[in-house]
Amino acid sequence: MVIIAIVFFASFSSNKATFRLNGWNGRSVVAPGFVKLDLNELTVYNTPEKLNPLFEKIENLVFHGVGKVSVLHMGGSHVQGGFLTDRMRYNFSTLTYGVKGERGFVFPYKIAGTNSPYSIKCNWKGSWTGCRSSVSNHQCDWGMSGISAITSDSLASFEIMTVDIDSTAFASNSVIIYHNSNQDYEIYADSSMMVAEVARNMEDGYDVFTFAKPYDSFKFNIKRCVSQTSEFILQGLYFGNSEVNGFTYNAIGVNGAGTYSYLRSPKFENQMQTIKPDLVFFGIGVNDANVPTDNFDQRAFEERYERLMEMIRSTNKDAVFIFITNNDTYYQKRQPNRNAYKVQESMHRLAEKYDGAVYDLFAIMGGLGSIDDWKDANLAASDRIHLTKRGYELQADLMFEAFRSAFGDYLNEKYSN
């Protein structure tokens, strides 16, 4: 029998007491008293057995060290910033011992002239510009990432490495480079690396480089093969490692992105085939809802989500969707955004329709107006939309414990009979 318990206790009696959540692996999550720890769970719709194929894969990985589990986390600036997803990636790695997993999808945001997670390090040569699907007047050839770095130089290059939150580098023996399928350009790895094979997929827009051994830093050159000017568009990379099992936590996020943003990416579905997520955290909604209350089209919001889900399910019919409701925000810094209730309602409805689950962040953080408490506790930024590094890390720890608890319920049910 597997017994997994979560324990709550308060360090002192107050509305803003510090509460501690003790997880199954001995780690603990400390949260202020205004955080509703009693709500910190996944709401799983229909029959919980729908999640069993996912939990069986995780069980095999956690207890036998066998297999790979692909996780996808999509959102806007909350994801692009990296504090939330880097912490989630680390938390998932604690479920396994000595198994680091692949790094997965990465976008070199700094090359596109925007903020980047600390876990992505890059240098580049040549002139590059950025283009985001979240900006209405930007017109680009986007891949599934919804962001692009563009160069017209005859010769350009970039060097990139990725690290965990403890600053240790991820080693990879394969790299997928997503691009705009422009045959005017050739992509080739630096001569310092031993390339075993290169496979080009011009239709779907990516090249696969397989190396003779793992590397923790990669340099690629981009060469224009024709005299006339044209554009090479970098749409992201995937760092894989055939020699390791584990969790691959893929983060796709763009500042200002809503559900409508990713639907502007014509290669979304085809490039998603390279990820085939088993588990999807959907955190898209803050930008959709950042409109006057009467202007939020709830039905259109749900329809856009359904289109994204259909494309993802085409790559893995058993993909499990977990919807993260909006954190509490202010609309134009003037008043709490009541559209959070509509997003909350829509996500519960979508989870029920697609046998998914909801992580109700809006309710857990305290509901409408609670962002003020988070700001006062240095957990949220002054714009009352974003969280601070500490706030995102708290969110990640709480979300992970909620997911771990659901996994624990599966184990208890399986082994208690």
ROPA-238205 format. One record per residue (C-alpha): x, y, z; residue in three letters. Coordinates in steps of 0.25 Angstrom, whole numbers, padded with zeros to 4 digits, always signed. Layout:
XYZala
...
//
This chain:
+0000+0000+0000met
+0005+0014-0003val
+0001+0025+0007ile
+0003+0039+0003ile
-0002+0050+0012ala
-0002+0066+0011ile
-0002+0073+0025val
-0005+0087+0027phe
-0002+0095+0040phe
-0002+0110+0043ala
+0010+0116+0050ser
+0002+0126+0057phe
-0013+0131+0058ser
-0016+0142+0048ser
-0023+0145+0035asn
-0009+0146+0029lys
-0003+0135+0036ala
+0008+0127+0030thr
+0003+0113+0026phe
+0012+0101+0022arg
+0008+0090+0013leu
+0016+0077+0015asn
+0017+0068+0002gly
+0020+0054+0000trp
+0035+0056-0002asn
+0038+0064+0010gly
+0038+0077+0003arg
+0029+0088+0009ser
+0022+0100+0003val
+0020+0112+0011val
+0009+0121+0008ala
+0002+0134+0015pro
-0011+0131+0022gly
-0019+0138+0011phe
-0016+0127+0001val
-0027+0117+0001lys
-0019+0104+0003leu
-0031+0096+0006asp
-0035+0098-0009leu
-0021+0094-0014asn
-0025+0082-0022glu
-0028+0078-0036leu
-0043+0078-0040thr
-0044+0065-0049val
-0056+0064-0057tyr
-0064+0052-0061asn
-0057+0039-0057thr
-0043+0040-0051pro
-0039+0028-0059glu
-0038+0037-0071lys
-0024+0041-0065leu
-0019+0027-0063asn
-0012+0025-0076pro
-0004+0038-0072leu
-0002+0033-0057phe
+0003+0019-0062glu
+0014+0026-0071lys
+0018+0034-0059ile
+0018+0022-0049glu
+0027+0014-0059asn
+0036+0026-0059leu
+0036+0029-0045val
+0038+0015-0039phe
+0045+0008-0050his
+0053+0019-0057gly
+0047+0015-0071val
+0040+0024-0081gly
+0038+0039-0084lys
+0027+0048-0081val
+0025+0060-0089ser
+0019+0072-0082val
+0014+0085-0089leu
+0012+0098-0082his
+0005+0109-0091met
+0003+0123-0087gly
+0006+0138-0088gly
+0017+0146-0081ser
+0015+0137-0068his
+0021+0126-0077val
+0031+0135-0085gln
+0037+0140-0072gly
+0042+0126-0068gly
+0040+0127-0053phe
+0028+0119-0052leu
+0032+0108-0063thr
+0046+0107-0058asp
+0041+0104-0044arg
+0031+0094-0050met
+0041+0087-0058arg
+0050+0085-0046tyr
+0038+0081-0037asn
+0035+0070-0047phe
+0049+0065-0047ser
+0048+0063-0032thr
+0039+0051-0035leu
+0050+0043-0041thr
+0064+0040-0035tyr
+0076+0042-0044gly
+0067+0044-0056val
+0068+0058-0062lys
+0060+0057-0074gly
+0061+0065-0087glu
+0061+0080-0087arg
+0051+0081-0098gly
+0045+0093-0106phe
+0053+0106-0104val
+0052+0120-0111phe
+0064+0129-0110pro
+0056+0141-0107tyr
+0068+0151-0105lys
+0071+0149-0120ile
+0057+0154-0123ala
+0060+0166-0114gly
+0051+0162-0102thr
+0052+0157-0088asn
+0057+0143-0086ser
+0057+0133-0075pro
+0070+0132-0067tyr
+0071+0117-0071ser
+0073+0121-0086ile
+0087+0126-0089lys
+0090+0131-0103cys
+0100+0139-0111asn
+0098+0143-0126trp
+0104+0150-0138lys
+0098+0157-0149gly
+0085+0166-0149ser
+0073+0160-0143trp
+0059+0166-0141thr
+0047+0160-0133gly
+0032+0157-0137cys
+0021+0153-0128arg
+0008+0147-0131ser
+0002+0154-0119ser
+0004+0168-0126val
-0007+0170-0136ser
+0001+0178-0146asn
+0012+0168-0147his
+0011+0159-0159gln
+0021+0147-0159cys
+0023+0133-0162asp
+0021+0127-0148trp
+0023+0113-0143gly
+0016+0107-0131met
+0024+0117-0122ser
+0017+0129-0127gly
+0030+0137-0127ile
+0041+0138-0137ser
+0055+0144-0138ala
+0058+0149-0153ile
+0071+0151-0160thr
+0074+0155-0175ser
+0089+0155-0173asp
+0097+0146-0183ser
+0104+0140-0171leu
+0098+0140-0156ala
+0100+0130-0144ser
+0095+0128-0130phe
+0100+0120-0119glu
+0091+0114-0108ile
+0091+0106-0095met
+0080+0103-0085thr
+0082+0101-0070val
+0073+0096-0058asp
+0070+0105-0046ile
+0083+0100-0039asp
+0091+0105-0051ser
+0095+0091-0056thr
+0094+0090-0071ala
+0085+0081-0079phe
+0093+0071-0088ala
+0086+0068-0102ser
+0090+0059-0113asn
+0079+0064-0123ser
+0074+0078-0126val
+0062+0082-0135ile
+0063+0095-0141ile
+0049+0101-0145tyr
+0049+0111-0156his
+0041+0117-0168asn
+0046+0106-0179ser
+0053+0116-0187asn
+0062+0108-0196gln
+0071+0121-0199asp
+0078+0118-0185tyr
+0086+0107-0180glu
+0087+0103-0165ile
+0100+0096-0161tyr
+0106+0093-0147ala
+0119+0099-0143asp
+0131+0090-0147ser
+0135+0088-0132ser
+0123+0078-0131met
+0122+0064-0137met
+0109+0063-0145val
+0104+0049-0148ala
+0092+0052-0156glu
+0084+0064-0162val
+0070+0062-0166ala
+0062+0073-0172arg
+0047+0074-0172asn
+0044+0086-0181met
+0029+0084-0181glu
+0027+0085-0166asp
+0038+0095-0164gly
+0049+0088-0156tyr
+0063+0082-0157asp
+0067+0071-0148val
+0082+0070-0144phe
+0087+0057-0137thr
+0101+0058-0131phe
+0111+0047-0128ala
+0111+0051-0113lys
+0103+0060-0104pro
+0107+0074-0103tyr
+0102+0085-0093asp
+0105+0097-0102ser
+0102+0098-0117phe
+0106+0107-0128lys
+0099+0108-0141phe
+0102+0116-0154asn
+0092+0122-0163ile
+0097+0124-0177lys
+0089+0131-0189arg
+0092+0123-0202cys
+0087+0133-0212val
+0091+0147-0215ser
+0077+0153-0214gln
+0072+0157-0200thr
+0062+0148-0193ser
+0059+0145-0179glu
+0062+0133-0169phe
+0052+0132-0158ile
+0056+0124-0146leu
+0044+0119-0139gln
+0050+0112-0127gly
+0058+0099-0123leu
+0056+0086-0117tyr
+0067+0080-0108phe
+0066+0065-0108gly
+0074+0053-0102asn
+0072+0039-0107ser
+0081+0034-0095glu
+0072+0038-0084val
+0058+0036-0079asn
+0050+0046-0070gly
+0040+0058-0071phe
+0042+0068-0082thr
+0035+0081-0078tyr
+0033+0089-0091asn
+0029+0104-0088ala
+0023+0112-0099ile
+0020+0126-0095gly
+0019+0140-0102val
+0017+0153-0095asn
+0003+0158-0098gly
-0002+0145-0104ala
-0016+0140-0103gly
-0023+0128-0109thr
-0024+0136-0122tyr
-0009+0138-0123ser
-0006+0123-0125tyr
-0016+0121-0135leu
-0009+0131-0144arg
+0003+0121-0145ser
+0000+0112-0158pro
+0011+0102-0154lys
+0005+0100-0140phe
-0001+0086-0142glu
+0011+0081-0151asn
+0022+0085-0141gln
+0014+0080-0129met
+0016+0066-0135gln
+0031+0067-0130thr
+0026+0069-0115ile
+0013+0060-0115lys
+0010+0065-0100pro
+0005+0055-0090asp
+0001+0066-0081leu
-0003+0080-0084val
-0004+0092-0075phe
-0012+0103-0081phe
-0010+0116-0075gly
-0015+0125-0086ile
-0026+0135-0082gly
-0021+0147-0075val
-0019+0155-0088asn
-0032+0149-0094asp
-0039+0155-0082ala
-0032+0168-0082asn
-0044+0176-0088val
-0056+0183-0082pro
-0066+0173-0076thr
-0076+0174-0086asp
-0066+0172-0097asn
-0062+0158-0093phe
-0067+0148-0103asp
-0068+0136-0094gln
-0073+0126-0105arg
-0062+0131-0115ala
-0051+0129-0104phe
-0056+0114-0102glu
-0056+0112-0117glu
-0042+0117-0118arg
-0037+0107-0107tyr
-0045+0096-0114glu
-0037+0098-0127arg
-0024+0098-0119leu
-0028+0085-0112met
-0032+0078-0125glu
-0018+0081-0131met
-0011+0076-0119ile
-0020+0064-0118arg
-0017+0061-0133ser
-0002+0058-0128thr
-0006+0050-0116asn
-0021+0045-0114lys
-0018+0043-0099asp
-0013+0056-0096ala
-0018+0061-0082val
-0022+0076-0081phe
-0021+0084-0068ile
-0026+0098-0069phe
-0020+0108-0060ile
-0030+0119-0057thr
-0026+0134-0058asn
-0019+0139-0046asn
-0026+0151-0040asp
-0023+0164-0048thr
-0027+0178-0049tyr
-0032+0184-0062tyr
-0024+0196-0066gln
-0019+0197-0052lys
-0032+0203-0048arg
-0041+0192-0043gln
-0041+0176-0041pro
-0044+0170-0054asn
-0057+0162-0053arg
-0055+0155-0066asn
-0047+0145-0057ala
-0060+0139-0053tyr
-0064+0136-0067lys
-0050+0130-0070val
-0052+0122-0058gln
-0066+0117-0063glu
-0061+0114-0077ser
-0049+0106-0072met
-0058+0097-0063his
-0067+0095-0075arg
-0056+0092-0084leu
-0050+0082-0074ala
-0063+0075-0073glu
-0065+0074-0088lys
-0051+0069-0090tyr
-0049+0060-0078asp
-0039+0069-0073gly
-0036+0076-0060ala
-0036+0090-0054val
-0025+0097-0045tyr
-0033+0108-0039asp
-0022+0118-0037leu
-0032+0130-0036phe
-0040+0123-0024ala
-0027+0118-0018ile
-0020+0132-0017met
-0032+0138-0011gly
-0042+0142-0022gly
-0046+0156-0027leu
-0037+0166-0021gly
-0027+0157-0015ser
-0016+0162-0024ile
-0014+0173-0014asp
-0011+0163-0003asp
-0001+0157-0012trp
+0005+0170-0015lys
+0006+0174+0000asp
+0013+0161+0002ala
+0023+0164-0009asn
+0017+0152-0017leu
+0011+0161-0028ala
+0016+0173-0036ala
+0011+0187-0035ser
+0004+0185-0048asp
-0006+0176-0041arg
-0005+0166-0053ile
+0009+0159-0052his
+0015+0152-0040leu
+0029+0154-0034thr
+0039+0143-0035lys
+0035+0138-0021arg
+0020+0139-0025gly
+0022+0130-0038tyr
+0031+0120-0030glu
+0020+0119-0019leu
+0010+0117-0030gln
+0018+0106-0036ala
+0020+0099-0023asp
+0005+0099-0020leu
+0002+0094-0034met
+0012+0083-0033phe
+0007+0078-0020glu
-0008+0078-0025ala
-0003+0070-0037phe
+0005+0061-0028arg
-0007+0059-0019ser
-0015+0054-0031ala
-0004+0045-0035phe
-0004+0040-0020gly
-0019+0037-0021asp
-0017+0028-0033tyr
-0006+0021-0026leu
-0014+0019-0013asn
-0026+0014-0021glu
-0017+0004-0029lys
-0009-0002-0017tyr
-0020-0002-0006ser
-0028-0013-0012asn
//
